[in-house]
């Protein structure tokens, strides 16, 4: 039979030949590297028989698809190991995820991270046996019999579409309900590591039972695994929750409430610096500032559509004199109400209104994570009202503004996505098409490469999402730009055109940094707490050698303060070496030692967190240089 290859060429195989035999026909090296295949665009096991005219591609371990299959197979080996060690365990689900895999279990006894080594040893035993993964399509009754002791699997089995077969994978003693594909055998699993134990509700629903989730990761080689584990170790060192306490920036108090951070003076100062820069940049880019209340009538959210489409993320209404109010989850309806306060002319458009608006969303406790996922946060929000002939240029302007902001904070690597219409949405096809086209054209004009993210738009319109990459190469979702024809219709938003008739403006929703909480958490981890000079809460600390040098230290501090630098003096009785160590723990950018020689010469001995000892420098020159660095935001 003839089989077509990705380059359009064909190979001849005997009837019933498998994908592995096709790989061997192409080349022995390819067959050795093969993990799975694609047949007519669908991923399949290497053991899958081929048919006349099939198009085939070979999936190897050095591809994203191969890595996903490797990790999915590792999850199956994990489940096999747990069942052997904990008879009676019930299986949830076990997918591959971005950096590894997990499997959820209902276990007969509690386990913790200390148990991972024992489970990992059993996984190695299973991998060493090189048991083949066998795929079988069965009827529902047979599948139910095979999974009779697995209630969660039976629940998933019952929910399969009637026209779909039940697919069973088995290796040695282990059987699972799974679509696959998998590795040819467990022996192909060479480098893996179990990482942690956590709790997870069955199917992510807090009304369901809490299961035990075991996380792990797997790579094609031990070298790649070791490199990844080093990155995880560095990520742990940079954890913003640990650094937040160490640097006295913020904390979360359970008596106040989960997901509600309390900002300490130094953390609040970092926020102020960011907010001041944000406001100045917006005013310079043609925005005006607005402010709206923290609560609003339920009727407002019914008009906007949030009550129907977003209610599960909103807090319960509160009764105020017989009227129901809700703490706001969004700022956009309030900005629309300001727009509608009076008649608007086409000459006023575009209108750009910005607000650092605090919102409140019901996030489940299981997803809360330091500053990165909270229940009350401040969006760097803005809404633009424009005519359709202005839409494309306004989006381009927002994109350029985004790039300026992110680069100022030290981010110059991005992933850009165009998110299209979701299943649950409002508005006409025509509006969605026009909005999506405007975003596509703007991305083209801005010269940004992007990927389509199907169905991930918001309910009222498509959007551009930008993910920044930090110092460890991790992606963080911050920026979003959304085009909205829907809310102007819902609120009957209009402007008077040149023809003296009413017309409907288009809204652009945009957040450049996302939420300040999340962005600051990202900044802390990106810089490992060692902020650049312009952002550091304390920019310099004076370290007098002895008490007799305190007067000079205070004079030097006053001189630096005149340059609007944030300066402290270490008045402790510690040695200079200990004072330096303390300042380094606090990650202060400049440590300035003053003693007899410095006082006599009008200098300071400069030590920086980044470069160490730089020697003596005239105080006047240092003050000017530090002021320049802050001004230029180096």
Residue, then its C-alpha position, 0 to 999 in steps of 0.5 A: x500500500x502507498x503511504x504519504x509522507x509530510x514532504x508529499x513523497x510516498x513509500x510502499x508498505x505491505x498491507x497492515x503495516x504499522x506506523x513503526x514499520x513506516x518509520x523504519x522504512x524511512x530510516x533506522x535512526x528515525x525508527x529508534x527516535x520515534x515515540x508516536x506518529x500522526x496519521x491523517x493529522x491525528x496522533x496515534x501509537x506506533x503500533x497503529x496499523x496503517x491503511x492505503x493512502x494514509x498521510x503519516x508523520x513521525x513524532x520524536x522526543x525532541x518535539x513538543x508533541x513527543x514531550x507531551x506523550x512522554x509525560x502522559x505516559x509517565x503519568x500512567x506509570x505513576x498511577x501504576x506505581x501508586x496502585x501497587x503500593x496502595x491497593x484500593x487507590x481510586x484513579x482520577x485523571x492524569x494529564x501532561x501539563x506545561x512542565x510535567x504531569x500529575x495524577x489525582x488519586x483517592x488514597x486509603x491513607x494520607x501521603x506527603x512529599x516524604x512518600x514520593x521517593x518510595x513511589x518514584x522507586x516503584x516507577x523505576x521498577x515498572x519502567x525497567x520492565x519495559x512493558x508495552x502499552x496496549x491500546x484497545x477499543x471496547x464496548x461500554x459494558x466491557x470497559x465498565x467491567x474492566x474499570x469496575x473498581x474505579x468509580x471516577x473512571x466509570x463516571x468519565x466512561x458514562x459521559x463519553x459521547x454515544x458514538x465514541x468507543x471506550x479506549x482502554x490502555x493497558x501495560x502489565x497489570x495496569x489498565x486505564x481509560x485513556x485516549x492516548x497515544x502512549x510510548x511504545x513501552x515503559x522502558x522509553x521512560x528514562x528521566x523523571x522526577x516526582x515533585x510534590x503532593x497537593x490537594x485537588x477537587x475532583x474535576x476542579x469542583x469544590x463541591x466534589x471530593x478532595x483528591x490527592x494530586x501528585x506532580x512530577x516531570x519527565x524529559x527525554x534525557x537525564x541532562x535535560x531533567x537535571x537542567x529543569x530541576x536547577x531551574x525549579x531550584x532557582x525559581x524556589x529561591x526567587x519565590x515572591x512569597x518568600x522574598x515578600x517576607x524577607x524584604x518586608x514588602x507584604x504578607x497575607x493574614x488569614x484573619x484578614x482573609x485569603x487572597x487579600x494582601x497587606x502591603x508593608x511600607x516598603x512594598x507600598x513604596x514600590x507600588x507608589x513608584x510604579x503607580x506614579x510612573x504609570x499615571x505620568x506615562x498615561x497622561x503623556x500618551x493622551x489618557x485622562x484619569x477617572x475614578x469609580x466606586x468599589x460597589x454598584x447596583x446589581x442592575x448595572x451588572x445585569x445590563x452589562x451581561x456580567x450577571x449572566x456570563x460572569x456570576x460565578x466569579x462575583x461575590x454575593x449581593x449585599x442588601x442596602x436599604x432594599x437595593x442589592x449591590x455588588x463589589x465590582x469585578x470590573x471597571x468597564x460599566x462605571x467608565x461607560x456611565x461616565x461617558x453617558x453622563x452627557x452627549x458626546x461629539x465625533x470631534x471628542x473621539x477617541x476618548x481614552x480613560x484610565x484608572x488604577x481600579x481595584x476589583x474583587x473576584x471570587x477565586x477558589x481557595x485552591x487557586x490562590x497563590x501569593x500576589x499572583x492569584x488574589x481576590x482583591x486586586x488593582x487593574x491598570x485598566x483603561x477604556x477607549x471609545x472610538x469611531x470605527x475608522x479610528x479603531x485600527x490606529x488606536x489598537x496599534x497605539x495601545x500595542x506600542x504603549x504596551x511595549x514601551x511599558x514592559x521594556x521600561x520594567x526590563x521585559x523584552x521577550x513576549x509571546x503574543x496570542x490572538x484569542x477568538x470567539x468562545x462558545x459562550x458569547x454575545x454579539x453578531x457574527x459581523x461584529x466579531x469578524x470586524x473586531x477580530x480583523x481589526x486586531x489582526x491588522x493592528x498586530x501586522x502593523x506593529x510587526x508582532x508575530x502571534x499565534x491564534x488561540x481559538x475560543x479563548x476570547x472574552x464573552x463580548x469580544x476577541x482579544x490580544x494577550x501578551x505573555x512576558x518571559x522572565x529571567x528564567x524563561x517563564x511566561x506570565x500573562x499580563x497584557x490584554x487588549x479587547x475589542x468590544x461592540x457589545x457593551x456600547x449596544x447594551x448600554x446604548x452608548x452613542x456619539x453625534x456624528x458629522x451628519x448630526x446623527x447618533x452613531x455607536x462607538x467601539x470600545x477597547x478594553x486594555x490592561x498593560x501590566x494586568x493587575x499590580x499585585x500580579x505584576x509586582x509578584x512577577x517583578x520580584x521573581x524576575x529580579x529575585x528581589x533585587x529591584x533596579x535602582x529606580x524601583x528599589x524601595x531603599x536605593x542607598x544605605x549609609x554605613x558609618x564605621x563608628x558613631x563619630x561618623x554619624x554626622x557625616x553620614x547624615x550630611x551625605x544622606x541629606x545630599x542624596x535625598x535632595x536628588x529625591x533618592x530614597x536613603x537610609x542610615x544604619x544606626x546599629x552598633x554592628x561592624x561594617x562587615x555585618x552592616x554590609x551583609x544586612x544590606x545585601x540581605x535586603x538587596x539594597x542597590x547602593x551601600x555607602x561606607x563612611x569613615x575618617x578617610x571618606x569624611x576628610x575627602x568628601x567621598x563615600x566608599x561605594x559598594x553595589x549589590x550587583x557589582x560589589x566594591x567600586x571604591x571611593x567616589x566623590x559624593x557629588x558625582x555619585x549623587x548625580x550618577x544615581x539621579x541619572x540612573x533613576x531618571x533614565x530607569x536603567 
